[in-house]
Structures are given as structure tokens and as C-alpha cells.
Amino acid sequence: MQLFLTTCALVTCVSVAHAEPPVFTSKSFEAAKSQAKAQGKILLVDATASWCPPCRRMERETWSDPAVRAWLAANAVAFQFDVDQNPKLTRALEVRSMPTLIIFEAGKETRRSSGYLSPAGILRWLKGGKATTDTAHLRQSINEARARTEAMSKLLKPGAQGEKVDIQVRLEQARKTGQSDPANAAVQYQWLWNNMLQHNPAMHNVRLTYMANEMQRLAARSEPALAIFTAMRDAAEQRLTTTVGRAALITDWLTLNRVIDDDARSLSWFDRVKDDNAAQADLRANDTELCRILEDANRWADLGRFYDEPVTQAQRVIDRVAENLRYVQPSNIAEATRYSHESTRETLSVMYAALLAADREAEADQILKSLIAFSDTPESRRALVSRALQADEPREHHLTLLDQADAASTPSDAALRDRLKTVLSASVLPAVDPAK
């Protein structure tokens, strides 16, 4: 597969310590299993790790979500364990990547999922894995939402021909409305999605990022909003039969899949077309969104095959940091430098792990050298090892990287080293040291 990648901005903050979310029981695995069986509930097991970025993201976004906590309290006993602190259970449950979620019913495993799940995504999975809502119910929700917006019809009308519409004002209005009336806000976002670029083409990136993120948060907590955005996605999918402007149509469709938390549909499309030469332009035009989807799904080998000339791309990322820092005020240079190094470290460590998974070892070694040359710090070495472990691609020389990071060790270093040794002991791996 010959694909091209411009910038894969996959920046995730890696935390080294965390408090156990209150949603999880403090009982042992066997005790939690017995309790769930006795109460007629499911047992939800979350296998996590302190060095795993998607795990930390789930703690920030998913396990703290009120709807998720309420559903678990009513239907499940939730048990979480750190794979580094409980290697025996890790082996018994055959956990290979983090996070891994496992459901036990009546004491027997029935389903498992690997990778990040958003609040809306995990609720659908917990309820049986349904990715869509009943069509009739969707239609009813849409009609109810539209009925409640009649009083706002003037606001929702496009301006007369030649009349300037202040899109920023309408975007702020939708945002405020969402706090008290999500259904009406969803209709306003729908109007903005369909019309904003006609009035302000410069809002293209805002539409696909900030506004789409607001729509996603709205859909996660409002069923009428989810219904409206799902209908928008379905309409976008119907338009994909055309070949005119197809790449832009796919961008809209992929983004709306993200809004309604249906990345599985995007991933299914990717699997169908990834080796199709005719689809390469569409894939090139949507590389950033596809990178995010592949990483969240732990599809590291596919992600690694997504790169064309990764060493050159990595150098461009590094050069851009130096260029951007030239324009930073002296009073802000320390913070800007810290953020730039963190962003670059995350981007390059993702690239490194993905290239290892795609059997592009020599190019991965070049990325490693580029990152160390740019930021010769313990954090860079830990990021490389953590990402490689996340991709299930550890190497013997990663122990050397951790040895070099020991001068500024943190409480998680020992756990990271133990995890690496455990995986290495169960694998036959190349023992090449790229530093030689």
C-alpha cells in the first residue's frame, strides 16, 4: 500500500501516576467476579497501565462521565487492574494491549474490546455493541427537535442574497443554547454545518475541529442531538456516490462519524479501500483523521504503512518547531519550548512505534535517532519505549533507552521496565541497537 502522510498530529499527554477512579471496586478480581455473579450483574474488567496514553484518556473522559458511572452502578461490578502490578492476572486473561476491556456474564467471558472508548462508545458497547439507534426513534427525536426550533426560525434562515451572516455569532449562540436546550443547539449546528462555509470560507478548519468537537460532546449527552447528527452522517454517506469533490465529501463523512462516535464505520471503509489505487487521493486528503482512528483502534501496522518518506516528514516536524519558536515572545519562550518538545516527542514516538509494527525497522531507527538528537531527555526515551509497548513491538535495546533515562527516574520507571522485561521474555525479538 502506497499512501502519503503530511502531518500525523497525534499528541497525547502521558501521565505517570493516577488515582483509581471511584467507579471501580477495591475488591480482588475473584471477589468482584463472585459479587457480580451473586447480584446478577455483569463484571467489567479494565486492564490498564500507568504509561498507556489511551488509558489515561479514558480516565479523564470516560470513567469520569456521569452517564457511564450511572450505568455501571446499576448494571455492573467494575474492576480495574494495572498490568504491571498484576502480571499473573495479565497472563491469565491473555491481555496483550492496553486498555483492554472484558465483560464477564455469569462468571464467563462474553466480549472484549481493545483501545480507547469514549463515553458514548462504551455505553453502546456495554449495552450490546449497537452502533446506531433505532431509525423510527431517530426520526421522532429529529422531528421533536425541529418543532422546538420554530421560534428560532428567523435565526436559522440564511441571510438574503448578498447579506452578510456573522458565523461567529451564530456559532456562539449554538454553544450557549447547548447548555440548556441540546436539541435546539443541534439544529443550529446542523444549519452551521451546511451553510457556514458559504458565508465564511475561512471557517473550514473550525468546522472540522472545534465545532465538530462541540457537536461530539453534545451528541454524547443528548439523544435528540445524536439523532440529528446521525441523520446528517447518513445524508453525507448517500452523497458519496458522486465522484465530484469526493475527497471533501469523505472528509465530512469521516468527521460526522467521529461526532456520533462511530469510528468503526470509518475503519471498515478504510479496510475496504486501503489497497485500492483509485482511493489513494481520498486517503491522502484525510490522513490526519485516519491516523487518529488507526491509533485509537491499536492498528499500528496499518498506521506504519500509512507513512511515505517518514524520515523526511519527521525532520519537517522538527524544523517547524525551530521556525515557530522564532516568533514567540521572550516571556513565553520557556512554556512554548516545553509544549513544542512535548508535541514533537509524542508525534515522533507514535511514528516510531507504527513503523516498527509495519516491519520498517531501519526507518524506525532513524526516527529514534532524530528524536534523541532533537530532545535528548529521559522523557523522549520513555515515550519511545511506552509507544513501542503500546504497539506490542518491544526491542531489547529499549532496556538501554530506559537505562539512559534513569538519571531522572520517576515512580513509573520501574513498572515500565518490568513490563518491558515481561514482554521481552515472552518474545523472540531482533536485538539490534540503532545507536551503533
Secondary structure, DSSP 8 states (H G I E B T S, - for coil): -----S---------S-----TTS-SS-HHHHHHHHHHHT-EEEEEEE-TT-HHHHHHHHHTTT-HHHHHHHHHHEEEEEEETTT-HHHHHHTT--SSSEEEEEETTEEEEEEES---HHHHHHHHTT---S--HHHHHHHHHHHHHTTGGGHHHHS---TT----HHHHHHHHHHHHHH-HHHHHHHHHHHHHHHHHH-GGGHHHIIIIIHHHHHHHHHH-HHHHHHHHHHHHHHHHGGG--TTHHHHHHHHHHHHHHTT-HHHHHHHHHHHTT-GGGHHHHHHTHHHHHHHHHHTT-HHHHHHT-SSHHHHHHHHHHHHHHHHTTS-GGGHHHHHHHHHHHHHHHHHHHHHHHHHTT-HHHHHHHHHHHHHH--SHHHHHHHHHHHHHTT---THHHHHHHHHGGG--TTHHHHHHHHHHHHHT-------TT-
